[in-house]
Amino acid sequence: AAGPGTSGLAVTRPRRWLQLWRRGVAEAAEERMGQRPNAGPEVPENVFLHLGRTMKEDLEAVVERLKPLFPAEFGVVAAYAESYHQHFAAHLAAVAQFELCERDTYMLLVWVQNLYPNDIINSPKLAGELQGVGLGSLLPPRQIRLLEATFLSNEAANVRELMDRALDLEAQHWAEDVPPQRLDGHCHSELAIDIIQIISQAQAKAESITLDLGSQIKQVLLVELPAFLRSYQRAFSEFLERGKQLRNYRANVIANINNCLSFRMSMEQKWQGPQDTLSLLLGPLGELKSHGFDTLLQNLREDLKPLFKRFTHTRWAAPMETLEKIITTVDVRLPEFSELQDCFREELMEAVHLHLVKEYIIQLSKRRLVLKTAEQQQQLAGHILANADTIQHFCTQHGSPATWLQPALPTLAEIIRLQDPSAIKIEVATYATCYPDFSKGHLSAILAIKGNLSNSEAKSIRSILDVSTGAQEPSRSLFSLIKVG
């Protein structure tokens, strides 16, 4: 004892041993983390895996073996965690300084944003121990944002290249007259499946880093996908023009129309959002399908053209006989469309239904038929009603969903049959609500059939359409497809 109240060990007590211990912890961390990976080449991916595994296993050992030997105030787990974190962060910062390839950029982000915080810091054995340590991120926020921007740019280029390659391969099959596959009795192309897979993989890859990056890449894909679909639509249009002599032409047309179903289902499911976003995606597909339908129906329309002209040539003397020939001609052609998906076969049948009704109205509107007596007008109205019933029954029986076309011909028949101008006005007003594109020109062409109608009466009837001026645009076109003189 050197004196009262002093310890005999005061002179010889070791100094700064806690600092020496912390330095020893740092050296141990450096030695453990600095070892080369046991397996595989020393590429960033393997190095990251070695660093992550080493840190996790060593910290778990510290928790299990060393922590019980130290007083709580020493913070033994925090000391080791901080040393390992600093070494890990320093290594990643050094790697990030170089120009990274696409794979390394992705792996760096995966470790910084996902694996390190989730699988190490918040792993079941370490989460409670490291909760208050505040290790932070392995890279500063600005550097992470730069890496994310590079990743998004890489993925956009990658997606673009893969989709273009898939389309080139598909177009090559068309040009080489390769028949499409048949699946469940339908012509089938793999293009839609390939494109959907490319998009889904890019989305999943971004989400494997963070959900926020998954949201960001969605905006990138909303630029790339519509651009691809426009390219697809242009390539298909070129094929429709150039490939008409190919043996598998119609089968490949049908296969690509069928593609629209897979695309549409995927987009409606995946791209929930503003309607204009979905329109941006579905617009090119709608044009592709419409152009494909026109191609498939071209021969049928050519066959029907001279038959419809018979209505005029015979002055409607035997309309039922003419219509039967028209229906038979359509019926013979329908098997050509059997390999369309059911929904598209229905849409195509609706297009046929529309064509029949439209062409019938065109013939009625030729101004070559003038009936001066009520009896003649009633007889024509009866013919039109019978023809309308035949068209509606045939088209509905073969899958046309076009119930909106049902009143098109019967109401015109009623306008022709009626003699009272006031009653005709009511029919016209009702008709204009069903078909907002029914114009005064169309009405004049129908009223011209009624040879016993005075000019003033015709003018008064036409005026009823003034009430509907500014009416809503028709959701479906009928009379806008019919030109009148």
C-alpha positions in Angstrom: 0.0 0.0 0.0 1.5 3.4 -1.0 -0.8 5.2 1.2 -4.2 5.4 2.7 -7.0 4.7 0.2 -4.8 3.8 -2.7 -4.3 0.5 -4.4 -1.0 -1.4 -4.5 -1.7 -2.2 -8.2 -2.2 1.4 -9.2 1.4 1.8 -10.6 1.5 -1.4 -12.5 -2.1 -1.6 -13.9 -2.1 -2.0 -17.7 -3.3 1.0 -19.8 -5.4 1.2 -22.9 -6.0 -2.6 -23.0 -9.6 -2.0 -24.2 -8.2 -0.2 -27.3 -5.8 -3.0 -27.8 -8.7 -5.5 -27.7 -10.7 -3.5 -30.2 -7.7 -3.3 -32.4 -7.3 -7.1 -32.1 -11.0 -7.5 -33.1 -10.4 -5.3 -36.2 -7.4 -7.3 -37.1 -9.3 -10.6 -36.7 -12.1 -9.2 -38.9 -9.6 -8.1 -41.6 -7.8 -11.5 -41.5 -11.1 -13.5 -41.7 -12.7 -11.3 -44.4 -9.5 -11.0 -46.4 -9.1 -14.7 -47.0 -9.7 -15.9 -50.6 -12.9 -17.7 -51.4 -12.4 -21.5 -51.2 -14.3 -22.4 -54.4 -14.5 -20.9 -57.8 -12.6 -18.0 -59.5 -12.1 -14.8 -57.5 -14.8 -12.8 -59.3 -17.0 -10.2 -57.4 -19.9 -12.6 -57.1 -17.8 -15.2 -55.3 -16.0 -12.6 -53.2 -19.3 -11.1 -52.1 -20.6 -14.5 -51.2 -17.4 -15.3 -49.2 -17.6 -11.9 -47.3 -21.3 -12.3 -46.5 -21.0 -15.9 -45.4 -17.9 -15.2 -43.3 -19.5 -12.2 -41.6 -22.7 -14.0 -40.8 -21.1 -17.2 -39.4 -18.5 -15.3 -37.4 -21.0 -12.9 -35.8 -23.2 -15.9 -34.9 -20.2 -17.5 -33.2 -19.5 -14.2 -31.3 -23.1 -14.2 -30.1 -23.0 -17.8 -29.0 -19.4 -18.1 -27.6 -17.9 -14.7 -26.8 -20.8 -12.7 -25.6 -21.5 -14.8 -22.5 -17.8 -14.3 -21.5 -17.9 -10.5 -21.6 -19.7 -8.0 -19.4 -22.7 -6.4 -21.2 -21.1 -2.9 -21.2 -18.2 -4.1 -23.4 -20.6 -4.5 -26.4 -18.7 -7.4 -27.8 -21.2 -8.2 -30.6 -21.2 -4.5 -31.7 -17.4 -4.3 -31.7 -17.1 -7.3 -34.0 -20.1 -6.3 -36.2 -18.6 -2.8 -36.7 -15.2 -4.2 -37.7 -16.7 -6.7 -40.1 -19.1 -4.1 -41.6 -16.2 -1.6 -42.2 -14.2 -4.3 -44.0 -17.2 -5.4 -46.1 -18.1 -1.7 -47.0 -14.5 -0.9 -47.9 -14.3 -3.8 -50.3 -17.6 -3.0 -52.0 -16.6 0.7 -52.3 -13.4 -0.4 -54.0 -15.3 -2.6 -56.4 -17.8 0.1 -57.2 -15.1 2.4 -58.4 -14.5 0.3 -61.4 -16.6 0.1 -64.6 -18.7 -2.9 -63.8 -20.2 -5.4 -66.2 -24.0 -5.9 -66.2 -23.8 -9.0 -63.9 -21.5 -7.3 -61.4 -23.7 -4.2 -61.1 -26.7 -6.5 -60.4 -24.8 -8.5 -57.8 -23.5 -5.4 -56.1 -27.0 -4.0 -55.8 -28.4 -7.4 -54.6 -25.9 -7.5 -51.8 -26.2 -3.9 -50.7 -30.0 -3.6 -51.0 -31.2 -7.1 -50.2 -28.9 -9.9 -49.0 -26.8 -7.8 -46.5 -29.7 -6.0 -44.7 -32.1 -9.0 -44.9 -30.1 -12.2 -44.8 -27.3 -11.0 -42.5 -28.2 -8.0 -40.4 -31.8 -9.1 -39.9 -31.2 -12.8 -39.9 -33.0 -14.7 -37.1 -29.8 -15.2 -34.9 -28.4 -11.6 -35.4 -31.4 -9.3 -35.7 -32.0 -8.8 -32.0 -28.2 -8.4 -31.3 -27.6 -5.8 -34.1 -30.8 -3.8 -33.7 -29.3 -0.9 -31.9 -25.8 -1.0 -33.5 -26.8 1.1 -36.5 -24.3 -0.3 -39.0 -26.0 1.5 -41.9 -25.7 0.7 -45.6 -22.6 -0.8 -47.3 -22.6 2.0 -49.8 -23.6 5.7 -49.6 -27.1 6.5 -51.0 -25.8 8.6 -53.9 -23.6 5.7 -55.1 -26.6 3.3 -54.8 -28.8 5.6 -56.9 -26.1 5.7 -59.6 -25.8 1.9 -59.6 -29.6 1.6 -59.8 -29.7 3.9 -62.8 -27.0 1.8 -64.5 -29.0 -1.3 -63.7 -32.2 0.1 -65.2 -30.4 1.2 -68.3 -28.8 -2.2 -68.7 -32.1 -4.0 -68.3 -33.9 -1.8 -70.8 -31.2 -2.5 -73.4 -31.3 -6.2 -72.5 -35.1 -6.5 -72.7 -35.1 -4.6 -76.0 -32.5 -6.9 -77.5 -34.3 -10.1 -76.4 -37.7 -8.9 -77.7 -36.3 -7.8 -81.0 -34.5 -11.2 -81.4 -37.8 -13.0 -80.6 -39.7 -11.0 -83.2 -36.9 -11.5 -85.8 -37.2 -15.2 -85.3 -40.9 -15.1 -85.7 -40.8 -13.0 -88.8 -38.2 -15.4 -90.2 -40.7 -18.3 -89.7 -43.3 -16.4 -91.6 -41.0 -15.6 -94.5 -39.8 -19.2 -94.7 -43.4 -20.4 -94.8 -43.0 -22.5 -91.6 -46.4 -23.7 -90.4 -47.5 -22.6 -86.9 -47.9 -25.1 -84.1 -51.4 -26.4 -83.4 -52.5 -26.3 -79.7 -55.9 -27.6 -78.7 -57.1 -27.2 -82.3 -55.9 -23.6 -82.6 -53.0 -22.1 -84.5 -50.3 -21.2 -82.0 -47.2 -19.0 -81.9 -44.7 -18.9 -79.0 -43.9 -15.2 -79.6 -46.4 -13.9 -77.0 -45.2 -16.4 -74.4 -41.5 -15.4 -75.1 -42.2 -11.7 -74.8 -44.3 -12.1 -71.6 -41.5 -14.2 -70.1 -38.8 -11.6 -71.0 -40.9 -8.8 -69.3 -41.6 -11.0 -66.3 -38.0 -11.9 -65.8 -36.9 -8.3 -65.9 -39.5 -7.3 -63.4 -38.6 -10.2 -61.1 -34.9 -9.4 -61.4 -35.5 -5.8 -60.3 -37.8 -6.9 -57.4 -35.0 -9.3 -56.2 -33.1 -6.1 -55.4 -35.9 -4.0 -53.9 -39.6 -3.6 -54.4 -39.0 0.1 -55.1 -36.6 -0.8 -58.0 -39.3 -3.2 -59.2 -41.7 -0.2 -59.4 -39.1 1.8 -61.2 -38.4 -0.9 -63.8 -42.2 -1.1 -64.5 -42.0 2.5 -65.8 -39.1 1.5 -68.0 -41.0 -1.6 -69.4 -44.0 0.7 -70.1 -41.7 2.4 -72.6 -40.1 -0.7 -74.1 -43.2 -2.9 -74.4 -45.4 -0.5 -76.4 -42.4 0.2 -78.7 -42.1 -3.6 -79.3 -45.8 -4.0 -79.9 -45.7 -1.3 -82.5 -42.7 -3.0 -84.2 -44.6 -6.3 -84.1 -47.7 -4.7 -85.6 -45.6 -3.1 -88.4 -43.7 -6.4 -89.1 -47.1 -8.3 -89.2 -48.6 -5.7 -91.6 -45.6 -6.2 -93.9 -46.1 -9.9 -93.8 -49.8 -9.5 -94.7 -48.8 -7.6 -97.8 -45.8 -9.7 -98.9 -46.8 -13.2 -97.9 -50.1 -13.7 -99.7 -48.7 -16.5 -102.0 -47.3 -18.6 -99.1 -49.0 -21.9 -98.4 -49.2 -21.3 -94.6 -50.2 -17.6 -95.0 -53.7 -17.9 -93.4 -52.5 -20.2 -90.7 -49.8 -17.8 -89.6 -52.2 -14.9 -89.8 -54.6 -16.8 -87.4 -51.7 -17.8 -85.1 -50.7 -14.1 -84.7 -54.3 -13.0 -84.1 -54.4 -15.7 -81.4 -51.3 -14.2 -79.9 -53.3 -11.1 -79.0 -55.2 -13.2 -76.4 -52.1 -14.1 -74.4 -50.8 -10.6 -74.6 -54.1 -9.1 -73.5 -54.7 -11.4 -70.6 -51.1 -10.8 -69.3 -51.4 -7.0 -69.7 -54.8 -6.7 -68.1 -53.5 -8.8 -65.1 -50.1 -7.2 -64.8 -50.5 -3.5 -65.8 -53.4 -2.5 -63.6 -53.5 1.3 -63.7 -54.8 4.3 -65.7 -56.8 3.3 -68.8 -54.5 5.2 -71.1 -51.6 3.0 -70.0 -53.6 -0.1 -71.0 -54.7 1.6 -74.2 -51.0 2.3 -75.0 -50.3 -1.5 -74.8 -53.5 -2.8 -76.4 -53.7 -0.3 -79.2 -51.1 -1.9 -81.5 -52.6 -5.3 -80.7 -56.1 -4.1 -81.7 -54.7 -2.8 -85.0 -52.9 -6.1 -85.6 -56.0 -8.1 -84.9 -58.2 -5.8 -87.1 -55.7 -6.0 -90.0 -55.6 -9.8 -89.6 -59.4 -10.0 -89.6 -59.6 -7.9 -92.8 -57.1 -10.3 -94.4 -59.1 -13.4 -93.4 -62.4 -11.9 -94.6 -61.1 -10.4 -97.8 -62.1 -13.4 -100.0 -65.5 -13.7 -98.4 -66.2 -10.0 -99.0 -65.2 -10.3 -102.6 -67.6 -13.3 -103.0 -70.5 -11.3 -101.4 -70.1 -8.1 -103.4 -71.9 -9.3 -106.6 -74.6 -11.0 -104.5 -75.5 -7.8 -102.7 -75.7 -6.0 -106.0 -78.5 -8.3 -107.0 -80.8 -6.5 -104.6 -80.5 -3.4 -106.8 -80.6 -5.2 -110.1 -83.8 -7.1 -109.3 -85.4 -4.0 -107.7 -85.9 -6.2 -104.6 -88.2 -8.5 -106.4 -86.8 -11.7 -104.8 -84.8 -10.5 -101.8 -85.1 -13.8 -99.8 -83.6 -15.8 -102.6 -80.7 -13.4 -102.9 -80.2 -13.5 -99.1 -80.2 -17.3 -99.0 -77.3 -17.3 -101.5 -75.5 -14.7 -99.4 -76.0 -16.8 -96.2 -74.8 -20.0 -98.0 -71.7 -18.3 -99.2 -70.8 -17.2 -95.7 -71.6 -20.6 -94.3 -69.2 -22.3 -96.7 -66.4 -20.0 -95.6 -66.8 -20.3 -91.9 -64.7 -23.5 -91.4 -61.7 -21.4 -92.6 -61.8 -19.6 -89.2 -62.1 -22.6 -87.0 -58.5 -22.4 -85.7 -59.0 -19.0 -84.2 -59.3 -18.8 -80.4 -63.0 -18.9 -79.5 -63.2 -15.3 -78.4 -61.6 -14.1 -81.7 -63.9 -16.4 -83.7 -66.8 -14.7 -82.1 -65.3 -11.3 -82.8 -64.8 -12.3 -86.4 -68.3 -13.5 -86.6 -69.4 -10.1 -85.3 -67.4 -8.5 -88.1 -69.3 -10.7 -90.6 -72.6 -9.8 -89.0 -71.7 -6.1 -89.2 -70.7 -6.5 -92.9 -74.0 -8.2 -93.8 -76.1 -5.5 -92.1 -74.0 -2.7 -93.5 -74.1 -4.0 -97.1 -77.8 -4.5 -96.8 -78.3 -0.9 -95.7 -76.0 0.3 -98.5 -78.2 -1.4 -101.1 -81.4 0.1 -99.4 -79.7 3.6 -99.6 -78.9 3.5 -103.3 -81.9 5.8 -104.2 -82.8 3.5 -107.0 -85.9 2.2 -105.3 -89.0 4.5 -105.1 -92.3 3.0 -103.9 -95.3 5.3 -104.4 -98.0 3.3 -102.5 -98.4 2.3 -98.9 -98.9 -1.3 -100.0 -95.6 -1.4 -101.9 -93.8 0.1 -98.9 -95.4 -2.4 -96.5 -94.4 -5.3 -98.8 -90.8 -4.1 -98.8 -90.8 -3.6 -95.0 -92.0 -7.2 -94.7 -89.1 -8.4 -96.9 -86.6 -6.4 -94.8 -88.0 -7.8 -91.6 -87.7 -11.4 -92.9 -84.2 -10.8 -94.2 -83.2 -9.1 -90.8 -84.5 -12.2 -88.9 -82.6 -14.5 -91.2 -79.3 -12.6 -90.8 -79.7 -12.2 -87.0 -80.5 -15.9 -86.5 -77.7 -17.1 -88.7 -75.0 -14.9 -87.2 -76.2 -15.5 -83.6 -76.2 -19.2 -84.2 -72.6 -19.1 -85.3 -71.4 -17.1 -82.3 -71.9 -13.4 -83.1 -72.4 -11.5 -79.9 -73.6 -8.4 -81.8 -76.9 -7.9 -80.1 -76.4 -4.2 -80.8 -77.1 -4.8 -84.5 -80.5 -6.4 -83.9 -82.6 -3.3 -84.3 -80.6 -1.9 -87.3 -82.8 -3.4 -90.1 -86.2 -3.9 -88.4 -86.4 -0.2 -87.4 -85.6 0.9 -91.0 -88.3 -1.5 -92.1 -90.7 0.2 -89.7 -89.7 3.7 -91.0 -90.5 2.5 -94.5 -93.8 0.9 -93.4 -95.2 3.8 -91.4 -97.3 6.4 -93.2 -97.9 8.9 -90.4 -95.0 11.5 -90.3 -95.3 11.8 -86.5 -95.0 8.1 -86.0 -92.0 8.1 -88.3 -90.4 10.8 -86.2 -90.7 8.7 -83.1 -89.0 5.8 -84.8 -86.2 8.0 -86.1 -85.6 9.6 -82.7 -85.4 6.1 -81.1 -83.1 4.9 -83.9 -80.7 7.8 -83.4 -80.3 6.9 -79.7 -79.3 3.4 -80.8 -77.0 4.5 -83.6 -75.7 8.1 -82.9 -73.9 8.0 -86.3 -77.2 7.8 -88.1 -77.2 11.1 -90.0 -79.7 13.2 -92.0 -78.0 11.9 -95.2 -78.7 8.3 -94.2 -82.3 9.2 -93.2 -82.8 11.0 -96.5 -81.7 8.0 -98.5 -84.3 5.8 -96.6 -87.0 8.4 -96.9 -86.4 8.6 -100.7 -87.9 5.1 -100.9 -91.2 6.6 -99.7 -92.4 8.1 -103.0 -95.7 9.3 -101.5 -93.9 11.5 -98.9 -93.9 15.3 -99.7 -90.7 17.3 -99.4 -92.1 19.3 -96.5 -92.9 16.1 -94.6 -89.5 14.6 -95.3 -87.9 17.9 -94.1 -90.0 17.8 -90.9 -88.9 14.2 -90.3 -85.2 15.0 -90.8 -85.4 17.9 -88.4 -85.9 15.4 -85.5 -82.2 14.6 -85.8 -81.4 18.2 -85.0 -82.4 17.4 -81.4 -79.7 14.8 -81.2 -76.9 17.1 -82.5 -74.0 16.9 -80.2 -74.9 13.4 -79.0 -72.3 11.1 -77.7 -69.9 9.4 -80.1 -71.1 5.9 -81.0 -69.3 3.1 -79.1 -69.5 1.0 -82.3 -69.6 2.3 -85.8 -72.4 1.3 -88.3 -73.6 4.3 -90.3 -70.2 6.0 -90.2 -69.1 3.1 -92.4 -71.8 3.8 -94.9 -71.4 6.7 -97.4 -74.5 8.3 -98.9 -74.7 10.7 -101.7 
